[in-house]
Amino acid sequence: MVAGFGLVRRSPGLAGLLAAQTISPFGDAMATTALILHLQQTTGRATAVGLLLFAQAIPPLAAPFAGVVADRFPPGRLLAVGWLAQAVLAGLLALLLPPLGALLVVVFALALVDTPLSAAVGRCIPVVVADDDLVAANALRSGVRELGTVLGPPLAGLLFAASGTRLVLGLDALTFLVVVPLALRLPTPPRDTEVRARPSFARDTRDGLAFIWRTPAVLAIALGFWIVVLFSAPDDLILPFLATLTFRAGPVAVGVLLAAASAGLLAGLPFVRPAGRRLGATGAIVAGFAIMSAGNLLTAAAPWLMAAFAAQVLRGLAIPLADTHVTTYLQRATPPQLLGRVLANVYGGVGVAAAAGYLIGGPLVDATSPRTAFVIVGCGGLAGAAITAVLLRRARRQPDTASGHPLRSAGIADLRGGDS
């Protein structure tokens, strides 16, 4: 924590970014929890919850185009416009609380607007901190973002039990409005002075995808990440049914279980940099994937609610280890003029994998049981971690076919266990 304050003092532009990344996810976590509880109460079906999470996760299919938007526009201005649009959409949900079909359309629109925003934030971080501070800055960003998801679900459970869904959704709209002034103060990354004429939108889109495809280590990390998320994403829709059906608990317990992984994430932040130095960036990524999946497998065996909470905390401990080193690796291995597209494409693929997991997870819970579903997602995630390790080992032996760039050379060297 002291190191985090020191980093903020050394990098003044980071403070506003971190504040925005705390407030907005807090409202999002509350809204998602309230909508899950609303659908669980009104439909009683895991498939309906799965469709909600699917609608949130599928917009990253547009990531190749969203990445171009993130690279072409100043991040602060893009974030301000995006958050204003999300405030309007969240306010509509709070006022109308429409039936399932229309609700899914608005939720989809909220997530679609959000698609380029994360890449815009990712572009800002290398501008406001030194390269040596990238791992710490990305970990701190993950930490403050997850602080909202730790506090949001239990509070949403309490508010839902007391007053229903509308109040929670209204608070979500308010959080979007609060962060708009913070976005306008963010710095603008320097322009690429070597580019004399702007390529077409389609060419920019192809370049972002081509860089990932032609860079073996980046492709290995992306494919492995997508496989692991395909299996691990459905835990968010399984947990409410584990709490209510298996443990016979109420809305507050659902919120507590949904917050467990985020609590683990916060607890794991101090270990991210030391573990990365010991394991190397790619070793930390594989270890993070494996521990996350093991946490889901242990959740399946949990005899009590608190044991399930502890297993999800274990899963959360590994999230910053994997996610921080994936982000840092991409920031170091990608030319700055492509960074928005690469981040959007990789994390867009994560969103698509999550959407597929949600689509499968709902019927899986309905057809089996929450415990059986956790066994399946845990074993699948462990298999994904193993596949990631194999793909990275092969990537070391493959020639790099993307165009040369000094940052990319540093990234390839890190495959051999360089300092994080």
N, C-alpha and C positions, 0 to 999 in steps of 0.2 A: 504493500500500500504506500509506504514511504517512497519507494522507487517510482511508483506511479505519479505521485505529486511532484517529484523531481523532474520527471519527463514532461509533465504539463508546464512546469516553470521554464524548462529549457525550450519548449515548443508552444508558445502562446496560442498559435492558431488551432492547436489541438483541443483546447478547452471547450469552445463552442460546438465543435464536432461531437465531442463526448457527451455534452449536455443534451444535444438533439438525439443522440443514439441511446440515451437513457429514457427520455420522456416518451417519445413516440412508440417504442416497443412496449412500454408499460401499458399504454392504451390498447395496443394491438392484442396483447396477451389477455387483457381483461375482456375485450370484445369476443375473441375466439372462444374463450372459456364460456362466456355467457351464451353464445350461439350454440355451442355443443350441448350445454345444459338445456337450452330451449328446445332443440331438436330431440334430445333424448326424452324430454318430458312430453312433447307433443306427438312424437311418432313412435318412440320406444324401439327404434330400429338402428342397429349399428350402420346399416347401409346408408341411412340419411346423414349420419355424422361423417361417414366416409365420403359422401358426395360433397359435403361442405368443405372438407379438407382438400378434396380433389379440385374443387373450384378455386381454392386459394393457391394451389400448387401448379395448376396447368398453364397459367399465363407465361411462365418462363420459356414456353415453346417459342415465344417471340424474342428470346434473348439475343440472337444474332443481330436483329434490327435494333433492339433496345441498347445494345452495346455501342452501335454507331451513334445513337442519340447521346449516350453518355460521353462519348469521345468528342462530339461536335459542339456541345453547348457547355458554357461555364457551369461547373457543378453547383455553385450556390444558387444561381438562377433556376436551374433545372429542379433542384430539391424544393425550392420555395413554391414553384408552380405545382409540382407533384403533390406536395403536402396540402396545399390549398384544395386541389381537386379531391384528395382523399377525405378532407374535412367535410366537403359537401356530400360525398357519397355516404360517409359514416352517419352524417346528420339525417340523410334520407332513410337509412335503415332504422335509426332511432325513432323517427316520426311515424313511419309507415309499418314497420315490422311485417313485411309482406309474407305470403305463403311461400312454401319451399322453393318452387320454381323461380319466382321473381327474386327471392332472397339470394339464391345461388348466382343469379345474373349480376346483382349488385356486388356480391362478394368477389366474383370474377373480375369485375371492373376495378375494384379496389386493388386487387393483386396485380392487374395488368398495369395500372398507373405506377405501382411500386417497382416494376421490373427493372427500369434503368437506374433507379435511385441508389440501390446498394452499390452498383458499379461506380456511380458518381462519387459516393463516399470513399470507396476504395481508391479512386484516382487522387483524392485529396491527401490521403495519409502520407505518401512519399514526398509530397510537397511541404508538409508542415513539420516533418521529423527527419532527422539524419538517418542514413542507411543502417547504422549500427543500432538504432532504436526501433527499427521496423517491427521486429518480433514483439518487443514490449508494447509498442503502440497498437498493434493488431490484437494482442491479448487484452489490453486495456479496453479497446473498443468492444471486443466480445464480452468482457466482464460487465461493462456498464449497460450494454444492450440486454444482457441476461438478467441484470438486476431488476429490470422491469418485469421480466417473465417469471422471476421468483416471487415478487410481490403481487403481480397482477392476478394470477389465477385464484389464490386464496381470497383476495379481496373481492374478486368478481363472484366467487361462490357465496360470500357473505351478502353482497349487495343483491345477487339474484334471489337468494332465499328471502331477503327482506322486501324487495320491491320489484323483482322481475328483470326482464332483459333491457328495457328501453333506457333506464338510467345508465347502465353500463355502456351501452352504445353511444349515448350522448357524451359521456366522459371521454370516450375514444375520439370523437370528433373534436372535442376541446383540446386534446393533446396535440393533434395535428396543427391546430391554429397557433398554439404556444411556441412551436419550434420554427415557424416560418421566419421570424426575425433572426434567429440563430443561423439559418441557412444563408441569408443575405450577407452575413459577415465572413463567410468562408472564403479562403484564398482561391485564386484561379491558377491552375497549372500552366506553366509556360507553353507557348505555342511552338510547334515544330517548325523552325525557320528554314529547314531544308526543303520543305514541301512548297512548291511554287503554285501549283494548281490543285484544287481540291478534287479528289477522285469522285466518281459517282457513288451514290448511296449503295447501290448493288456491289460495286467494287470494294467499298469499305467493308461490307458485310462478308464478302468472300475472303478478304484478307484476314479478318479476325478468325474465321473458321480454319483457314489454311494454316495459320501459324500453329494452332493446336495440333492439327493433323500431322504436320511435318516436323514437330519437335517431340521426339520419342518420350522423353521424361515427362513433359507436360501432358501428353496424351495418356501415358500410363497412370498418372495421378488422377486425371479426369475420369477415365474409365473405371478405375478402382473406386473412386469416390461415388460415382453414380450407382455402382452395384451395391455398395454398402448401404447407401441411402434407400435404395429400392426396398431393402429388407427392414431397415431400422425405422423408417418413417411411420409405419402404421402403429407404432407404440402409442402415439398420441390419441388415436381413436380407440385402442384396446383398453387403455388405462381407465377411462370412465366406466367401462363395463366390468373391468376387474374390481373396481371399488364398489359398484352398486350391486352387481350380480354375485360375485364371489365372496366379497367381504361384507355385503349388506350394509354399506355405509351411504352417507348422504352427499349433497352438493359440496359442502366444505371439504370433505375427504377427497372428492374428485379434484378440487382445486389444489389441495395439498399434494396429491400424487402428481398432477401435471407440473407443479413447481419443483418437484424433487430434482429432476435432472439439471434445472437451472441453478438450484442451490449447489449441486455438485460442481457445476461449471465454475461458479464463483470460488469455491474452495480449491479448485484445481489450478486457478490462475497463477499462484506463486511458483508452481512447479513447471510451468510451460518452458521458460527459458533454460533452467538447469537441465531438464530432460532433453530438450532439443540439442543442447551442447554435447550431452553424453551420447545420444542416439544418432545425431545428424538429422537434418530436416525430414528426409524421406523415411528414416527409421522411426521418427516420432509420429509421422502420419500413419504408418502401418500399425504401430503399437496403439495409437488412439483408436483406430478402427476396430481392432481386436477387443480392447477393453469395453468400448461402447456396446459391442455385440454380446460380450459376456454378461454385462449388466442386464440386458434384456432376457438372456437365458436364465439368470438367477431370479429375475422377477417371476418367471413361470413357476419356480419352485417355492416361492415365498409362502410360508404358512399363515402369516398375519399381515395386516395392513402396513405396520411399521417396517416389517421385513421387506415388503415390496418397495416402500419408500427408500430404505437403505440401498436396495439393489439399483434403483433409479438414480440415486445420488452417485453411486459408483459409475454408472453410465455417464453421468454428467461430468465427472472428474476428467474423463478422457476427451470430451468434446473440444475444449480449447486446445488441447495438445494436437489434435488432428487439424481442426479448422484454422487455427492461427498459423500453423506451418504450411498448410496448403496456400493460404492467402499470401504469406510472406514469400514463399517460393515463386508464386506467379508474379508478384510485384518485382522480384529481383531478376526473373528469367525473361521478362517480356519487355520489349521496347516501349518507352513511355507513350508513343503515339498509338499503340495497339492495346494499351492496358485496359481501358474501359471495355473494349470488345472481348478480350480474353477473360476478364473477370465475369462479365455478363454471360458469356457462353458456358464457362465451366459451372458457375453457380446456377445458370439457367438450366443446364442439364441436371443439376441436383434437384431443382424444383420439379422438372418433368419426372425424374425417378421417384420423387416423393409422391407426385400425383398418381403415378401408376401403383405405388404401394398402397395409397389410400383407397384407390379403386378396387384393389384386390382384397385389402384388409377388412373392409366392412362385411362383404359376403362371407369371408373366412370366419369372422367372429360369429356371425349369425348361424353358420353351418356347423361350427365346432364349439369352442368355449374360449374364454379369455386366456386361460392357461395354455391350451393347445396352440393358440395363435402366437403366444410369446415364445414357445419352443421353436416354432417354425421361423419367426423373424430372427431369433437369436442365432440359430444354426446357419441361416442364410447369411447373416452379417459376418459371422466368423469365416464362412467360405469366401465372402467378398474380400475380407482382409488378407486371406491367403492369396487370392488372385492378384490383389494389388502388389504384394511382395514379389510375385513371379513376374508381373509385367515390368516392375521397376528394375529387376535384375536383367531382364532382356533389354531394357532401354539402355543400360550401360554399354552394351555391346553393339548398339546400332549407331550408324553415322547420323549426324544431325543434318537434315536436309533443308531446314529453314535458313533464310539469309542470315549471315553473321551479324552479331551485335554484342558489344562488350557485356551488357547486363545478362544476356543469354549465356555467355561463356561462364560467368560466375554461377549461374543457376546450374549448369551441367556439372561444374566442379563440385557443387554441394551434394550431388548424388553420391559422391564418394565419402560422404560423412563429414562435410565441412561444418564449421562453426555456425550455429544458428544465431 
